[in-house]
Amino acid sequence: MKCIKEGKLLAFLDDELSSDEKKLIQEHINQCDKCAGDLRLLQQRRENLMALMKDNIAKDCVVPPFKFKSQSTKHFTSNRKRKYQKIVFYVVAAAILAMMLLVLKPKTTDNYIIYSYDLTSEFDANQPIIKQEMTIHIYSNNDFSEIN
């Protein structure tokens, strides 16, 4: 097992972990001297801080213990819910865009003509193109049938 991060050790000290996580961390601390030393150092810092607080805070003031509610599963479900909300949002946005493209498709009202030509004889590179024998085809955009 990898060494435990400081945040996890602090949560262990503050009794903010589930029983399964506590067991895993306790087993690791029993085997790993580095993590055990880190835990002792954090405990010592905590005790020093509490001693400083007791010296500087009025004697009749009681500092309540600070505890978090375990929100690890709730946080996970909210991320999952957010993920599904994003997916739904993108699907709806894509559907609206597709509908707009289908309904609001631009109508082409411009009339245009396409010209093409076929050379009827062999091409002579020494003559200009207007002197070559050719057939000219003219198409309109309405039905692409040949006009001429």
Backbone bond lengths (Angstrom), bond angles and torsions (degrees), N, CA, C in turn:
res aa  C-N    CA-C-N  psi(-1)  N-CA   C-N-CA  omega(-1)  CA-C   N-CA-C  phi
1 M - - - 1.459 - - 1.521 108.67 -
2 K 1.324 115.95 142.35 1.457 120.46 178.14 1.519 109.50 -71.37
3 C 1.323 114.58 158.77 1.460 118.68 178.12 1.526 110.54 -65.43
4 I 1.318 114.76 152.04 1.457 121.89 -173.71 1.522 109.16 -85.76
5 K 1.333 115.32 138.01 1.466 120.18 179.28 1.518 110.19 -74.50
6 E 1.327 114.45 159.08 1.467 120.84 -175.49 1.532 111.77 -61.68
7 G 1.308 117.68 -38.16 1.462 121.21 179.74 1.518 112.07 -61.75
8 K 1.333 115.90 -39.11 1.466 120.38 178.74 1.529 110.42 -69.68
9 L 1.341 116.36 -37.78 1.466 119.62 177.20 1.527 111.16 -65.12
10 L 1.334 116.67 -39.27 1.470 119.63 177.39 1.525 110.73 -64.63
11 A 1.323 116.41 -40.75 1.464 119.85 177.19 1.529 110.36 -63.92
12 F 1.330 116.74 -35.70 1.463 121.06 176.53 1.529 110.47 -64.31
13 L 1.335 116.39 -43.62 1.468 120.41 179.08 1.531 111.56 -64.98
14 D 1.322 116.61 -37.30 1.456 120.60 -177.59 1.527 112.76 -85.08
15 D 1.332 117.09 3.18 1.462 122.92 178.08 1.533 111.23 60.04
16 E 1.339 115.39 46.40 1.454 121.51 -178.44 1.523 112.89 -106.48
17 L 1.326 117.74 5.28 1.462 121.38 -176.27 1.522 111.11 -103.68
18 S 1.319 114.70 160.46 1.461 119.40 175.67 1.525 109.27 -71.75
19 S 1.310 115.86 165.60 1.472 119.58 -176.69 1.528 111.06 -64.48
20 D 1.335 117.41 -34.99 1.466 119.82 178.75 1.525 111.30 -66.10
21 E 1.336 116.30 -42.72 1.462 119.98 178.41 1.520 111.12 -65.31
22 K 1.335 116.59 -38.49 1.470 120.06 177.99 1.524 110.75 -60.80
23 K 1.331 116.34 -43.87 1.466 120.39 -179.86 1.527 110.94 -61.37
24 L 1.330 116.00 -46.15 1.469 119.57 -179.74 1.527 111.45 -61.32
25 I 1.317 116.26 -43.93 1.468 119.69 -179.20 1.523 110.49 -67.30
26 Q 1.328 117.57 -40.94 1.465 120.89 -179.99 1.528 110.33 -63.42
27 E 1.345 117.34 -41.42 1.466 120.36 177.74 1.530 110.66 -63.57
28 H 1.332 116.30 -40.91 1.470 119.54 -179.73 1.527 110.92 -66.96
29 I 1.322 116.63 -41.23 1.472 120.35 179.81 1.519 110.69 -63.20
30 N 1.336 117.42 -35.89 1.473 121.36 178.64 1.526 111.23 -65.82
31 Q 1.332 118.08 -27.59 1.454 121.55 -177.49 1.536 113.21 -97.90
32 C 1.327 117.79 -27.11 1.469 121.13 -172.24 1.531 110.15 -107.86
33 D 1.327 116.40 116.98 1.467 121.15 -179.24 1.527 111.63 -69.03
34 K 1.322 117.47 -35.69 1.464 120.73 -179.63 1.521 110.71 -63.06
35 C 1.329 117.41 -48.60 1.469 121.05 -179.39 1.532 111.12 -66.83
36 A 1.329 116.51 -35.79 1.468 119.76 177.53 1.533 109.48 -64.53
37 G 1.351 116.44 -40.94 1.463 120.17 177.27 1.525 111.61 -64.96
38 D 1.344 116.61 -40.87 1.465 120.67 177.44 1.526 111.10 -62.39
39 L 1.327 116.52 -40.51 1.460 120.52 179.36 1.532 110.63 -65.60
40 R 1.341 117.05 -42.40 1.474 120.08 177.76 1.528 110.88 -62.32
41 L 1.336 116.84 -40.39 1.456 121.30 179.25 1.539 110.63 -64.07
42 L 1.326 116.77 -42.15 1.464 120.06 178.38 1.530 111.33 -66.26
43 Q 1.340 116.31 -38.72 1.471 119.88 177.17 1.528 110.02 -63.52
44 Q 1.320 116.51 -41.93 1.462 120.61 179.91 1.531 110.65 -64.65
45 R 1.329 116.54 -43.49 1.472 119.92 176.90 1.523 110.82 -60.79
46 R 1.309 115.92 -41.09 1.464 120.57 -179.74 1.532 110.53 -63.80
47 E 1.328 116.15 -44.29 1.468 120.30 179.35 1.534 110.67 -64.45
48 N 1.329 117.36 -40.80 1.468 120.89 177.78 1.527 110.80 -63.19
49 L 1.307 116.72 -41.93 1.452 120.90 179.17 1.530 110.94 -64.94
50 M 1.311 116.15 -43.02 1.470 119.69 178.58 1.531 110.54 -63.61
51 A 1.333 116.94 -38.55 1.463 120.21 178.08 1.527 110.40 -64.93
52 L 1.317 118.02 -42.46 1.460 121.12 176.98 1.523 111.53 -62.85
53 M 1.307 115.60 -39.95 1.460 119.31 -179.99 1.528 110.81 -66.19
54 K 1.321 116.59 -39.82 1.464 119.63 -179.64 1.524 111.21 -66.84
55 D 1.330 116.93 -35.14 1.461 120.24 179.07 1.524 111.94 -69.99
56 N 1.334 116.81 -34.22 1.460 120.71 -172.85 1.533 113.72 -97.29
57 I 1.300 117.83 -11.71 1.464 120.56 -179.18 1.527 108.03 -100.67
58 A 1.305 114.44 144.26 1.465 119.24 -179.80 1.521 110.06 -55.56
59 K 1.320 116.35 148.51 1.463 122.02 -175.31 1.529 112.58 -65.57
60 D 1.324 117.89 -29.67 1.452 119.49 -178.02 1.534 112.95 -86.81
61 C 1.304 117.42 -3.81 1.466 121.50 179.86 1.525 109.34 -87.34
62 V 1.306 116.20 129.09 1.459 121.20 179.14 1.524 108.44 -108.27
63 V 1.309 116.05 127.25 1.457 120.97 177.88 1.525 107.40 -93.33
64 P 1.318 117.29 114.92 1.472 118.81 -179.88 1.523 110.31 -70.57
65 P 1.305 115.98 149.91 1.470 118.43 178.32 1.530 109.48 -68.27
66 F 1.310 116.20 142.10 1.458 121.97 -178.93 1.518 108.79 -97.32
67 K 1.338 116.91 122.86 1.465 120.71 179.68 1.512 109.47 -133.36
68 F 1.313 115.29 140.86 1.452 122.06 173.14 1.512 108.65 -94.14
69 K 1.316 114.96 147.47 1.458 118.64 167.53 1.515 106.03 -81.88
70 S 1.302 116.10 141.65 1.458 119.19 -179.67 1.519 108.58 -67.92
71 Q 1.339 116.01 113.50 1.449 120.79 -177.25 1.525 111.25 -115.55
72 S 1.311 117.06 17.07 1.458 118.37 -175.49 1.522 111.73 -64.34
73 T 1.336 119.67 -43.38 1.461 120.22 -179.92 1.516 110.69 -74.25
74 K 1.347 117.46 -36.01 1.454 120.11 179.22 1.528 110.01 -64.71
75 H 1.321 117.04 -40.81 1.453 121.30 178.63 1.525 110.42 -62.95
76 F 1.328 115.82 -39.42 1.463 120.25 179.62 1.515 110.82 -64.76
77 T 1.330 117.24 -44.13 1.458 119.18 -178.81 1.517 110.75 -68.71
78 S 1.334 118.65 -33.48 1.460 118.94 178.93 1.522 110.33 -68.75
79 N 1.348 118.23 -35.13 1.462 119.94 175.81 1.519 110.51 -66.66
80 R 1.320 116.60 -40.17 1.457 120.61 178.63 1.523 109.95 -64.54
81 K 1.325 116.54 -42.19 1.458 120.87 178.98 1.527 110.12 -63.34
82 R 1.324 117.08 -42.64 1.457 121.61 178.48 1.530 110.85 -62.31
83 K 1.322 116.50 -37.51 1.461 121.11 179.53 1.527 109.98 -64.07
84 Y 1.329 117.00 -45.47 1.463 120.46 178.76 1.521 111.16 -66.52
85 Q 1.317 117.65 -35.42 1.460 119.81 177.49 1.520 110.70 -64.09
86 K 1.327 117.36 -39.85 1.460 120.60 177.57 1.525 110.97 -63.64
87 I 1.331 116.43 -43.55 1.461 120.44 -179.89 1.522 110.18 -61.56
88 V 1.330 116.44 -46.16 1.461 120.24 179.15 1.521 110.15 -61.60
89 F 1.323 117.04 -42.61 1.460 120.91 179.36 1.527 110.88 -59.08
90 Y 1.339 117.66 -47.57 1.451 120.58 -178.06 1.528 111.85 -66.96
91 V 1.326 117.67 -36.76 1.462 120.46 177.90 1.524 110.15 -65.12
92 V 1.322 116.96 -44.79 1.465 120.81 179.16 1.528 110.37 -64.51
93 A 1.323 117.06 -42.93 1.460 120.22 178.90 1.527 110.95 -62.21
94 A 1.329 117.53 -40.70 1.466 120.76 178.59 1.529 110.47 -66.06
95 A 1.334 117.34 -39.69 1.462 120.82 178.79 1.526 110.83 -64.70
96 I 1.314 116.94 -42.22 1.476 120.33 178.69 1.524 110.09 -64.30
97 L 1.315 117.41 -42.27 1.460 121.18 178.99 1.529 110.51 -63.48
98 A 1.321 117.20 -43.13 1.464 120.52 178.82 1.527 110.66 -63.10
99 M 1.323 117.29 -42.27 1.460 120.87 178.47 1.527 110.22 -62.55
100 M 1.329 116.39 -42.35 1.462 119.56 179.67 1.523 110.51 -63.28
101 L 1.323 117.69 -39.66 1.454 120.68 179.60 1.520 111.65 -66.91
102 L 1.337 116.03 -36.65 1.464 119.11 179.44 1.528 112.06 -74.36
103 V 1.307 116.98 -43.49 1.458 121.10 -175.91 1.517 111.03 -78.27
104 L 1.307 117.16 -43.98 1.452 121.10 -175.30 1.526 112.30 -96.19
105 K 1.324 116.28 31.22 1.462 120.77 -179.61 1.524 108.79 -61.45
106 P 1.313 117.61 129.57 1.463 118.62 -177.57 1.523 110.86 -66.10
107 K 1.302 115.55 134.30 1.463 121.96 177.91 1.522 108.08 -88.21
108 T 1.312 116.43 130.22 1.459 119.72 177.97 1.519 107.90 -90.09
109 T 1.287 116.07 112.03 1.463 121.45 178.67 1.513 110.94 -107.59
110 D 1.295 116.76 -6.50 1.459 119.23 179.20 1.517 109.21 -72.75
111 N 1.305 115.73 132.56 1.452 120.50 174.91 1.516 107.81 -91.99
112 Y 1.279 115.37 130.79 1.446 118.89 176.71 1.515 108.73 -137.70
113 I 1.297 114.76 160.14 1.453 121.16 -176.19 1.520 107.69 -126.66
114 I 1.321 114.67 139.38 1.460 120.82 178.50 1.530 107.86 -109.24
115 Y 1.299 114.84 129.33 1.453 121.13 178.23 1.520 107.87 -108.09
116 S 1.319 116.56 137.44 1.464 120.71 171.14 1.522 107.71 -143.40
117 Y 1.303 116.00 160.40 1.465 118.35 -179.70 1.517 109.18 -141.80
118 D 1.324 113.25 152.58 1.465 122.57 175.63 1.519 107.62 -124.49
119 L 1.289 115.52 133.02 1.462 119.16 176.32 1.516 107.88 -77.86
120 T 1.327 117.03 131.50 1.465 120.50 -177.41 1.515 112.32 -91.32
121 S 1.312 117.37 -19.10 1.461 120.33 177.20 1.523 108.07 -126.87
122 E 1.336 114.53 -179.33 1.462 117.77 178.76 1.518 109.82 -65.23
123 F 1.325 113.58 145.13 1.465 119.36 -178.62 1.520 109.45 -76.78
124 D 1.336 116.07 130.47 1.454 121.62 177.82 1.523 107.77 -107.68
125 A 1.297 116.64 112.21 1.453 121.41 -175.79 1.520 112.50 -69.76
126 N 1.337 118.07 -15.78 1.458 120.93 -178.81 1.522 112.42 -83.96
127 Q 1.316 118.68 -12.82 1.454 121.97 -179.66 1.522 110.22 -106.57
128 P 1.333 117.26 149.68 1.466 118.71 175.01 1.522 110.83 -66.16
129 I 1.320 116.41 159.03 1.470 120.39 -175.14 1.523 112.30 -64.70
130 I 1.320 116.88 -29.47 1.464 117.96 -179.10 1.531 111.81 -72.43
131 K 1.313 118.27 -15.73 1.468 122.37 178.41 1.535 111.76 -91.88
132 Q 1.347 117.36 -6.08 1.466 121.40 -178.76 1.528 108.73 -80.01
133 E 1.353 116.54 150.87 1.464 120.60 174.88 1.514 108.02 -79.10
134 M 1.347 117.30 127.48 1.458 120.47 -178.04 1.510 110.03 -153.93
135 T 1.356 114.99 161.65 1.452 122.55 174.19 1.519 106.69 -112.19
136 I 1.325 116.46 130.27 1.461 121.07 -179.35 1.524 108.22 -103.88
137 H 1.336 116.48 130.60 1.464 123.16 177.66 1.518 108.11 -109.57
138 I 1.329 116.33 134.50 1.462 121.60 179.85 1.528 107.43 -123.24
139 Y 1.355 116.47 125.63 1.461 121.73 -179.50 1.526 108.66 -121.62
140 S 1.329 115.87 145.74 1.470 119.06 173.67 1.525 108.79 -103.11
141 N 1.326 117.70 162.72 1.465 120.67 -177.17 1.522 112.74 -77.41
142 N 1.314 118.67 -11.74 1.468 120.09 -176.33 1.520 112.34 -73.69
143 D 1.312 117.50 -46.25 1.461 117.72 -176.16 1.539 113.23 -135.34
144 F 1.291 117.73 -1.29 1.460 123.45 -179.16 1.525 112.80 52.88
145 S 1.317 115.76 27.84 1.463 118.38 173.06 1.527 107.59 -92.71
146 E 1.259 114.73 152.11 1.457 118.31 -175.93 1.522 109.60 -70.96
147 I 1.310 116.25 130.64 1.461 121.81 -178.94 1.519 109.83 -80.43
148 N 1.305 116.42 -43.90 1.453 120.61 -174.27 1.507 112.16 -93.32
